[in-house]
Amino acid sequence: MTDLNDTIALLSKDVHMSGPAKHFGWGYAILTVASIIIVASLTIVASMGNWLAFRPDYMQIISDPDLGLTIALKQLLPLLITLLILLDLRGAIYPEQTPSGWRFMVGLLPLLTLPVLFIMALSHADSHQWADMISGGSLLRCVIFIPSLALLILAAQITALSHTAPQYPAWLGCRAGLIAGAMATVIYAFYCTEDSPAFFGLWYAFGITVTAGIGAVSGRIFLRW
Amino acid sequence: MISAGIWGQSIGRTDHKTVIGHLLRNRYNSVNNCFLFRSIPTLNLCPDWRGMKNAIETELSTLMQAALNGDTGKYHDFLKQVVHPIRSQIARVMPFGISADRDDIVQDVLFAIHQKKHTWRMDQPILPWIRAITKYRTIDYLRRIERQPTTALDHHADHLVADTPDLIETIDLTNMVHRLKGKTRHVLESIGLNGKDISSTAMALNISENAVRIAFHRGLKKLTQLCQHKKKGHGHD
């Protein structure tokens, strides 16, 4: 019991250290938005150095009545993932709150829509075209770029979330990974000229899922408390 | 083969592992129906147990609010008072445990409460927050035992043979502080062991008060890690 008293005496002298919880939300928002801006800026720099090419017909094709919706889905679905997971995030950061499973599943619906689009696109095409549709012209670039761009956003989020006390650190990391992957996809879509759902339905979902996996592992390591 | 008496019975290594595995598996069944949170039968017999619970809730909330506003004395009172609910919750979860283990977990929970105190929202009840932190740290402890079942049982077996206070391993904070290095150690020695306040420590070490706070905070984190290492190392000693 003496040791317990020592511990209490030691801890009670450190009462001023932590900021109130309301500051956490701002810290998270600032770090996440800043990381997204940095990643977007990096891609602009990369496009100036000809490593990435901003698609010149973006505005024209997005306003096309026939193709516009399909192209918009490349960014709308990841945006929806971000929005829904953000709404779910609050329930996962406080120790006394149990994260809602169904809210998380709702957040995953837009992600699951991408493979559905992929299957639908394949079902409308001849089987001998499938390989070309799936591999497209920039498969490797897509698979590498989305998780790479997402890493910085994920790192910023994990840093901000390390001040929380989640009941399930891996799941919180997974949520952060989904947000990071989805936002990286939104940015990457400005440079991606692959407009077939057979391509982006598969590889965008793959990129976001990989990032969610990295997030889960990071959460397990860095969000434990 | 190691065997140890728990609840007056002799169990082997496999049995011990089974008990811990069962406890860990049941954690995820349902939070509300989880064994960690099921109501205490003796408490239900008390006609005014809700009133008692509310009184504890109010008292702890008031103390914590004052603590978060910078009242060191109230924070000290809060930490003292919170020990009892933590201890009783741990006792419900760890029927196979012994007092030394429970005290280790209580200290661990106190460190966790201290590190994560900013995650308590003043408009929310404090008892569920404390219970959740206790649950998390206890499960963390059980996981550590499950990963090292043999070493943990060795540790238990020693105590179960003769569960006397002189044999109970304790965490020697002074020694642990001395294992730290540089500014962190000086700050922890000054504040934690010598009882000086932040401003006099800052003057003595010729650093800013903020630097003292940061060093103190880092020192506490390192102490927590040392506590965990010490507990992991029991089996290897």
Contacts between the chains, C-beta under 8 A, distances in Angstrom:
chain1	res1	chain2	res2	distance
A	1	B	103	7.7
A	2	B	170	7.8
A	3	B	103	7.2
A	3	B	107	6.9
A	3	B	170	4.9
A	3	B	171	5.5
A	3	B	172	7.4
A	3	B	173	6.5
A	4	B	83	6.6
A	4	B	103	6.3
A	4	B	106	6.4
A	4	B	107	6.3
A	4	B	110	7.7
A	6	B	173	5.0
A	7	B	107	5.2
A	7	B	110	5.7
A	7	B	111	7.5
A	7	B	171	7.9
A	7	B	173	6.7
A	8	B	76	6.4
A	8	B	79	4.4
A	8	B	80	5.9
A	8	B	83	7.7
A	8	B	110	6.8
A	9	B	76	7.1
A	9	B	192	7.6
A	10	B	173	6.7
A	10	B	188	7.9
A	10	B	191	7.8
A	10	B	192	4.3
A	10	B	220	7.4
A	11	B	75	7.8
A	11	B	79	6.0
A	11	B	110	6.2
A	11	B	111	7.2
A	11	B	114	4.5
A	11	B	220	7.2
A	12	B	72	5.7
A	12	B	73	7.9
A	12	B	75	4.7
A	12	B	76	3.7
A	12	B	79	5.8
A	13	B	72	6.4
A	13	B	191	5.2
A	13	B	192	6.9
A	13	B	197	7.6
A	13	B	198	7.8
A	13	B	216	7.6
A	14	B	114	6.7
A	14	B	213	7.7
A	14	B	216	5.7
A	14	B	217	6.5
A	14	B	220	6.3
A	15	B	67	5.4
A	15	B	68	7.7
A	15	B	70	6.1
A	15	B	71	7.2
A	15	B	72	5.1
A	15	B	75	4.4
A	16	B	70	5.7
A	16	B	198	7.9
A	16	B	213	6.6
A	17	B	213	5.9
A	17	B	216	7.4
A	17	B	217	4.9
A	18	B	115	7.9
A	18	B	117	5.6
A	18	B	118	3.6
A	19	B	118	5.8
A	20	B	68	6.8
A	20	B	118	6.0
A	20	B	122	8.0
A	21	B	118	5.5
A	21	B	119	5.8
A	21	B	120	7.1
A	21	B	121	5.3
A	23	B	118	8.0
A	24	B	118	7.2
A	24	B	119	7.8
A	93	B	119	7.5
A	94	B	119	5.7
A	94	B	121	7.3
A	94	B	129	7.6
A	95	B	116	6.8
A	95	B	119	6.3
A	95	B	129	6.2
A	95	B	132	3.9
A	95	B	133	5.3
A	95	B	136	6.2
A	96	B	124	7.2
A	96	B	128	4.2
A	96	B	129	4.5
A	96	B	131	7.3
A	96	B	132	4.2
A	98	B	31	4.9
A	163	B	118	7.2
A	163	B	119	7.9
A	164	B	119	6.3
A	165	B	112	7.8
A	165	B	116	4.1
A	165	B	119	4.5
A	165	B	133	6.9
A	165	B	136	7.6
A	167	B	132	6.5
A	167	B	136	6.3
A	224	B	140	7.9
A	225	B	112	6.5
A	225	B	115	6.7
A	225	B	116	6.2
A	225	B	136	7.7
